[in-house]
Amino acid sequence: MPADVEGFDAVIHLAGLSNDALGMLSRQVTYRINHYGTMRLAGLAKAAGVTRFLYSSSCSLYGRSGDAMVTEDSPLDPKTDYAVCKMLDELELGDLADDSFSPTFLRNATAYGASPRMRFDLVVNNLSGLAFTQNRIAMTSDGTPWRPIVHVMDISAAFIAALEAPRDAVHNKAFNIGRTDENFRVREIAEAVADVFPDCTLSFGDTDADQRSYRVSFDRAAQELPAFACTWDLRRGIRQLRDLYERVELDPHRFQFRPYTRLQQLKHLIGRGAIDADFFWTRP
């Protein structure tokens, strides 16, 4: 409601169905939450006098660019409803930009890392969980698609840097968030995980049905957000996850437990009637 955003200088908008797989559960709900919900919030924020609006976008906007290195000025090629909503949000938020309302778009690479509410539907977290609980990573794909990755702590630092940057430096501008040297083929991520978990066996499939593959340049953020720099790399992140799994004694049951995979949890809530087809709670 309007009162929820009154009196604030900035809104950092992170809410929404959080990945491509969730976006395929229901196209209608995906657009309602991720696109129309975003634009409603932005409209309320602007009307309430909020001057800065930081939007959590995604490198999945680049779709299937192959081996070419893409920048913020490259053509967008979204392959999923999740990514299409990100593109529409950026375009329409840009239309709201003026002297009183300044949106900034942070196009995050694929996130990973430890958190109090873990996500095992992220590639680094998932592969390291498999390595720890099963001593085996058996990929059904050939692992050739490119993925840039970024640690959740570096994403957080990027939002702080963008929020504190001079308005003119970030006004109505997109920034890829990650490190250029942290672009990997998925098979390279799996190999790095297997190296950190030395008893882990690794195998690959023959094809890859995933339509997303993109290599991303992160030079703009490095040059134009001087207060921001990524401090995590893949192997450090994998070691963090390994140490966490050892500390909590992660077992196969907990690794596969539905709350740690968003799609499974939503399907569970729908199946037991706790939420309806539009994802609204059906009881307190």
N, C-alpha and C positions, 0 to 999 in steps of 0.2 A: 504494500500500500504506500501511498505518497509519504505518510508519516515515517515509514521505515527508513527513508533515505534523506529526510530533512536534517540539516545541520552538519552534514558531512562534507569534507573537502574532496574526497575521492572514493570511488568504488573500484574494488578489484574483483572482477567477475570470473569466478572459477566454476560455477555451478553448471550442471548439465549431464546428459548421458555421456559417459566418459571415454568411450572408444568406438571404433568402427563396428565391432561385433554387437555391442549394445544397440547401435543405430539400426542394425538389421532386424531387431526384434519387432519393431513396429515403425514403419515410415511415418505414419501420421503422428504418433507420439513423439518421435524424434524431432520432427519439424516444430511441433507445438512447444516442446520444452527447450530445445537447443536454439531454435531460430526465433520463434515468436516470443518465447519467454525472455530471451536476451534483449530483443528490441523493446519489449514492454518495460523491462528494468531500466534500459538506457533512457527511454522517454521520461520515466518517472524521475530519474536522476537529473536529467537536464532541466526539467520543470522545477525541481527542488533547488536548483542552483549549485549542484555538484559540478565542479569544474574539470575534474580529471576522471577518466574512465579507462581502466586498464583491463583489456580483454585477453583471456587465455585462449589463444588460437593454436594452430598445429601445423607442423611440417607435412602432415598428410594431405594438405592442400595441393602439394606438388604431384601427387598421384603416381604416375609411372613415367618418370623422366629418364630412367635408365642410368647409364654411366655418366651422363653430362652433369656438371656441377651447377646447381640452380641457386639463384639469389632471390632476394625479396622482389626484384623486378622481373623475374622469369614468369612466363605464362603459367596460370594455375590450371590443374588438371585433376580435380577431385574425382575419386572413383567410388566413393560411398556416400550415403546420406549424411553421415556424421561430418565428412569433409565438405560436402556441399553446403551444409549449414554453416560451417566455419567461414566459407567463402562469402555466403550471403550476409552473414553478420558483419564481416569486415566492410563489405560494400555499403551496407545500409548505415552502419555506424559512421562511416566516412561521410555520408550525406548529412548526418546530424552535426558534424564538426563545424564550429564557428568560434568567434572570439570568446564565447562564454563556456564552451563545452569542448574538451580536448580528449579524444580517444587515442589510445595507443594499443597496438596489436602485437602480442608476444607469441610468435609461432614456435612453440616448443617442439624439440625433437622428442623421440620416444622416451618417456620417463622410466626411471628405475630407482631402486634404493629402498632402505628400510623405513618403516613407519609404524606407528602404533596400530593402525588398521591396515594390515598388509594387503597388497594386491598381487596375486599370483597370475593375473591375466596380462602381465607385462613381460616382454620377451626375456630380459635379463633375470628378473625375479623368478620367472617360470622355469627357465633352463637351470638356474642354480638350485631351485627347489627340487627338481627332478634329480640332479646330480647328488644332492645330499640325501634324499630319502630313498632313491632307487639305485644309486651308483650307475645310472645308465641314462643317456639321452638318445632316444630313438626318434629322429625327426622323420616325418612323412614327406617333407619337401626336400628339394635339393639344396636349399639354403643360399641360393644365388642372389635374391633381392637385396638391395642396399637399404640400410637403416641408419640414420644418425641417432645417437642416444645421448641422454643428458640426465644427470643425477637430480633427484628432487630437491636437494639442498641448493644446487646451482640454479634451478628454476626459481626457487624462493628468493635467492640473491638477485636474480634478474628483475623480478617484480619490484623489489625494494629500490634497486638502482633506477629503474624507469620512473618510479613514483617520485624519487628525489631529484631527478634530472631537471634541468631548466625546461619549461614548457615548450619553447621553440625547438628544442632538440628532439622531442618525441611527439610533437603534435601531429595527429592523423598519420602516423608512420608505423610501418611494420618492421619488426626485428626478429630474425631467426635466432632462437636461443639454444645454444649448444657450443660444441667445439668442432672446427673443421677437421681436425685429426681424429675425431671420434665418429667418423662415418665408417661403418663396417658392413660387409655382407653378413647375413644372418648366420651362415656357417662359421664365419670368423668369430662371432660372438659365442657360438656353441663351443668352438675349439678353445677359446680363452677360458670359458667356464670349466671345461674338462681339464685344463692345465692346473687350475686352482684346486680342483677336487681330483687328486691324482688317481684314485681308484675308479674313476668314472669311465665307462666305455661310451663310444660315440658312433652313431651311424646316421646315414642320410637316405632320403628317398630319391626318386628319379625326376620328379616334376615339382612345380610350385603353382598352385592355383591362385595364390594371392596376387592381385593386380597392382599392388603398391610396391614401388621400388624407386628410391630417390636418394641422391647424394646432395648435400646441402652445404653452402658456404655460410659461415657465421661471422664473416669479417665485419659486417656493418655494426653489430652489437659490440664487437671488440674495439672498433674505432670510434663509435659515436656514443657509447655508454661507458665512459672511462672509469666509472666507479664499479663496473661489473667485469668479472673474469671468472670463468669456470675453474674450480679447484679440484674437481673429481675427474678421474679417468676410469675406464672400464674395469681394469684389474683391481684398482683400489675398491671400487664399488662391489665387485664380486667377493673380495675378501671381507668387506663389511657384512655382506649377506651371509657368508659362511660362518663368521663369528656369531652373528645373531642366531642362526639356526642351531649352532652348537649350544649357545646359552639357553635357549628355550627348549632344547631337545626336540626339535621339529621331527614329527613322524609322518608317515604317509597319510594317516587319517586327518591330521590337522592341515597338512598341505593341500589336501583335496576338499577340505571343509568348505561348504558353499559360500559363507560370507566373505571369503577372500578372493572369490571370483564373481564379479558383479553380475554377469549374465546368469550364472547359476542361481544366485540369490534372488534376482527378480523373477525368474521362472518359478522358484519355490514359493515366493510370496503370492504370485498369481495363482499357482496351483492350489494353495490352501485357502484362497479367497481373502487373504489379508489386504491385497490391493486389487483394484479392478483393471480392466484392459487399458485404461488411460493412466495407470500407475498411481491413482489416488487411493489413500487408505480407506478401507471399507468399515473400519471400526477404530475406536480410540486406541 
